[in-house]
Amino acid sequence: MEDLSILKPLYGPYFLAKTKSGNKVKVPRTVSGEKWKGILLKENTYLPTEWERLNFYLRRVPSCGYYPFCSGCQWQHIRFEVQVKFKKALFEEYLGFEPDKVLISPSEWGYRIKTFLYLKDGKLGFKKAWFYDLQQPVLNIDHCPLLHSSLNKAIFLLKRAKLPDSLYAVELLANPQNGEVFAKLLFYKRNFPTEEVVNSLVENLKPAFAGIGIYKGEYLHWERIKIAGRWNSSIRIGLYNFLISPDAFIQPNYFLWKEFINIVRPLKNYRVGLELYSGIGFFTLHLSKFVETLYSSELSREATLLRKENLKRNGIKNVKVLQKDAYKHLKNFEGAELLVVDPPRGGLTKPLIDEILRKKPKEIIYISCNLESLRRDLEILKEEYKIVKSALVDQFPNTYHIESVIWLLKR
Ligand SMILES: C[S@@+](CC[C@H](N)C(=O)[O-])C[C@H]1O[C@@H](n2cnc3c(N)ncnc32)[C@H](O)[C@@H]1O
């Protein structure tokens, strides 16, 4: 057993702590200023077992019965306003400056419109936090307070249906404006069921979902085998109409959709803009107002078809839509004055950053869901670019995750 003094939040599911002998270690599910006794789990990570002093000013009683065992909400025991303070502090620690603006989710509950549930040994739910069970088996859940109510209803209906053991996972997408839910049912290649089993499962679930997709594959590569019902849905965000689909990325916190789109605008108007990682056009439609011509690309075919449709639906004609890898697009592109990037968690690749430094756009807007990769990429970009504005978007209350927007101008 080790004596642990909890120091500050880390960007991840842990707090930094000091042992009696002065070693810096990681401890989950605690809060700054507390004293705990804990047991060593692995390397420098301790499981807190007995508290000696709790920091009641920063804490609250977590309302979800699955806390602390679920891997989802790492910060549910922390008061919401304190969570936001911690996020600002992490933003400043990682990037070296305070965010100019913070978009706070109007509610810390019911904000998520997408979820991924595993099925194992008859249990449907999320993975358990590893520090409570190294194997991370599936924690059977009936309800998640972060999810939109229609997703919780869908979970209830999935539990009543007889799901085959060969099913690996279910990904759900809700349209929060009309309550429609779409389900992607993922089967490992080696476990793919017979056509009869698939058909009876689809028949069974059909009344509960606007659309059901059957997928075969492994890890990140899933091939769509069949769709029953519809595979897209309309949403309205401010002035814009969008078509969304279970096969294309959509920003997960629907309470912040409108404000998020509104803040992603350049500092001035430009002739030519280039937007990489554009998805379904979530930012593209609005960005088109600030440039004469916008070139907008994305790797996914599904997202590109939707982006094209979304521009058409909204009568926007100054955007050239392409399906392209971000690096390849930038490499063969000349003359962009504005560059907008919104990469996946891994951030920008080194060759892509080198290409930015060669092409020298006047302004860059960098949208990021990972402080680690953002810090790494800004370190390089800072040699030639000045950071002039920033925003923290608190898309993920009750978790440590942070979304950021950074505006850079050529020096
Ligand atoms: C964080 S999402 C952002 C999408 C969009 N900006 C939005 O807000 O909805 C990242 C997007 O990058 C796309 N993507 C992943 N790798 C890519 C690559 N190498 N080149 C271009 N796009 C890529 C994904 O398909 C995804 O749509």
The ligand as a MOL file (V3000), in Angstrom:
LIG
                    3D

  0  0  0     0  0            999 V3000
M  V30 BEGIN CTAB
M  V30 COUNTS 27 29 0 0 0
M  V30 BEGIN ATOM
M  V30 1 C -12.4970 14.5440 -37.1090 0
M  V30 2 S -13.3020 14.0910 -38.6070 0 CHG=1
M  V30 3 C -13.8110 15.6780 -39.1720 0
M  V30 4 C -14.8200 15.7290 -40.2800 0
M  V30 5 C -15.5000 17.0560 -40.5000 0
M  V30 6 N -14.5910 18.1700 -40.5070 0
M  V30 7 C -16.6040 17.2860 -39.4770 0
M  V30 8 O -16.4630 18.1800 -38.6400 0
M  V30 9 O -17.6000 16.5760 -39.5180 0 CHG=-1
M  V30 10 C -11.9520 13.6350 -39.6120 0
M  V30 11 C -12.3010 13.2640 -41.0320 0
M  V30 12 O -11.0750 12.9720 -41.7180 0
M  V30 13 C -11.3180 11.9320 -42.6450 0
M  V30 14 N -9.9950 11.3520 -42.9460 0
M  V30 15 C -9.3120 10.3990 -42.2600 0
M  V30 16 N -8.1180 10.1880 -42.8380 0
M  V30 17 C -8.0260 11.0250 -43.8920 0
M  V30 18 C -7.0060 11.2760 -44.8710 0
M  V30 19 N -5.8440 10.6180 -44.8570 0
M  V30 20 N -7.2500 12.2070 -45.8130 0
M  V30 21 C -8.4240 12.8810 -45.8470 0
M  V30 22 N -9.4270 12.6810 -44.9540 0
M  V30 23 C -9.2320 11.7700 -43.9810 0
M  V30 24 C -12.2990 11.0330 -41.9460 0
M  V30 25 O -13.0350 10.2650 -42.8820 0
M  V30 26 C -13.1770 12.0480 -41.1870 0
M  V30 27 O -14.3150 12.3990 -41.9390 0
M  V30 END ATOM
M  V30 BEGIN BOND
M  V30 1 1 1 2
M  V30 2 1 2 3
M  V30 3 1 2 10
M  V30 4 1 3 4
M  V30 5 1 4 5
M  V30 6 1 5 6
M  V30 7 1 5 7
M  V30 8 2 7 8
M  V30 9 1 7 9
M  V30 10 1 10 11
M  V30 11 1 11 12
M  V30 12 1 11 26
M  V30 13 1 12 13
M  V30 14 1 13 14
M  V30 15 1 13 24
M  V30 16 1 14 15
M  V30 17 1 14 23
M  V30 18 2 15 16
M  V30 19 1 16 17
M  V30 20 1 17 18
M  V30 21 2 17 23
M  V30 22 1 18 19
M  V30 23 2 18 20
M  V30 24 1 20 21
M  V30 25 2 21 22
M  V30 26 1 22 23
M  V30 27 1 24 25
M  V30 28 1 24 26
M  V30 29 1 26 27
M  V30 END BOND
M  V30 END CTAB
M  END
